[in-house]
């Protein structure tokens, strides 16, 4: 069983002097994780629902995938905050292969295939 985490805790942020700004990051929910579509493992996406629009991800939050032995197998550092205009809004994070699908919505963030 693999595990996925969005890390943006106070310990991470305290090192960068931003502990107070990251306190809002606990108000989110991972709604969907897909690692492979149409038999193509490079097509991956994660949908995260924001609890509010005060999320601070830029250079703080990391999306980390772990294998069944709880070892990290991939990581992505967000370099900007998610665009948010409405509480409960979803953020779509996907690989370039996912973004290239003509039937898929455009992701808010492009990640390497880490799942």
N, C-alpha and C positions, 0 to 999 in steps of 0.2 A: 504494500500500500504506500503510495506516495503522499507527500504533504506539501501544501503551498501556504506561504505566509506573506503578509504585507507588514514589514517591520518598520516602525517609526517610533520606537519607544524613547522614554526619557533618557535612558543610559546612552543610546546612540546620539541623541541630540545634545546631551550635556557635554559631550566631547567637543561638539562644535559651538557650544555656547548658546544653544537655541532651545533648551529644555522647555521653557514656557510656551514657545510657539507650537510645539508638537502635541500639546495636551488635547487638542481637538481631534487628533487622528484616530482615537479609539472609537469614534462614531461612524463606523462603516461596516458593510456586510459584503462578503464575497457571495454573489448570487450564482455564478456559473463559471465552470472551468472546463475547457475542451482542449484536449491534446490529441489532435489527429482527426481529420475529416476526409471523407472519400478515400480512405486508405493512405493518406499523405500525412505523416507525422509532423511535418514542418508547419502545417496549418494549425495554429493554436490561438486561443483567446481566453481572456478572463474578463468577466463583467463584475464590477464592484458598485454597490449602491452607497451613495454618500448620505450620512446622517444629517449633515448640514453643509453649508458652503464655506466654512472656516477651516478647511483642510489645508495643512501645510505639508506638501510633499517635496518641494524643490530641494534637492541635494540632501534630503533627510530620509525620505521613505525609500525602501528597497523591496522589490518583489523577489522572493527567494523560493525556489523549488527544492524539495528534499526527496531523496529516494527512500525505499522501504527500510533501510538501515539508519534513517534519520541523518544522512550525510547530505550537505548541500550539493546540488548538481547544476544549479544555474542561478544567476542573480542579475537583477536589473535595477540600477539607481535612477530614480526619476529626477530629471533636471528642471522640471517646472511643476507648478501646481495644476490640479485638474480644473478645467473651466467648469464653473457651477453657477447656475442662475436659479435653481429651484431645489429645496430640500428634498431628498429622496431620489435625486437624479442619478442616473447610472453613468459610469465611466467605463468605456470599452478599451481594453488593452489587448493588442493582437500582434501577431508576427506579420512580416511583409507578405508572406504567402497568403495569410488570411486577408490582408488588405487588398491583394490582387484579385480576390474572388469578385466577380461582377455582381453576385447576388447578396453580398454581405455589406452591412453598413460600415462606414469608415471608422476605424479605431481612433480614439483620442490620443493614444500612445502606441508607438511601434516598438516591440521588444524582439530580442533574438529568440530563436526557438529553444527555450530553456526547460520546457515541461517534458 
